């Protein structure tokens, strides 16, 4: 089954969420990689956030809690981009 390409997307990183994922041993690049290649769908959570499960380049599975950012308005050459704000990300149980 072929994956449907959706996007474009941009990520909004601030010191708060960078520090939060770093405490779990993750970089912004790893989280973005896993989010873009998440397994299955992005599942709705309470309060307007979503959960995604993905694999970072090392093979480690991670859980990403995120929401659509309503603050930043990013434009690309193709039009408006959706902005992802990562709340946290951490390793999952196998």
ChimeraX attribute file (.defattr): number of C-alpha atoms within 10 A of each C-alpha:
attribute: neighborCount
match mode: 1-to-1
recipient: residues
	/A:1	3
	/A:2	4
	/A:3	7
	/A:4	6
	/A:5	7
	/A:6	8
	/A:7	12
	/A:8	13
	/A:9	15
	/A:10	19
	/A:11	18
	/A:12	15
	/A:13	14
	/A:14	10
	/A:15	7
	/A:16	11
	/A:17	17
	/A:18	18
	/A:19	16
	/A:20	17
	/A:21	20
	/A:22	14
	/A:23	13
	/A:24	13
	/A:25	12
	/A:26	19
	/A:27	17
	/A:28	17
	/A:29	11
	/A:30	19
	/A:31	25
	/A:32	18
	/A:33	15
	/A:34	23
	/A:35	25
	/A:36	15
	/A:37	15
	/A:38	21
	/A:39	13
	/A:40	10
	/A:41	10
	/A:42	16
	/A:43	11
	/A:44	14
	/A:45	12
	/A:46	6
	/A:47	7
	/A:48	9
	/A:49	16
	/A:50	18
	/A:51	20
	/A:52	21
	/A:53	23
	/A:54	24
	/A:55	21
	/A:56	21
	/A:57	12
	/A:58	7
	/A:59	9
	/A:60	15
	/A:61	19
	/A:62	24
	/A:63	20
	/A:64	25
	/A:65	21
	/A:66	21
	/A:67	18
	/A:68	16
	/A:69	15
	/A:70	10
	/A:71	9
	/A:72	15
	/A:73	11
	/A:74	13
	/A:75	13
	/A:76	10
	/A:77	6
	/A:78	8
	/A:79	9
	/A:80	14
	/A:81	17
	/A:82	19
	/A:83	20
	/A:84	19
	/A:85	21
	/A:86	28
	/A:87	18
	/A:88	21
	/A:89	28
	/A:90	20
	/A:91	17
	/A:92	13
	/A:93	8
	/A:94	6
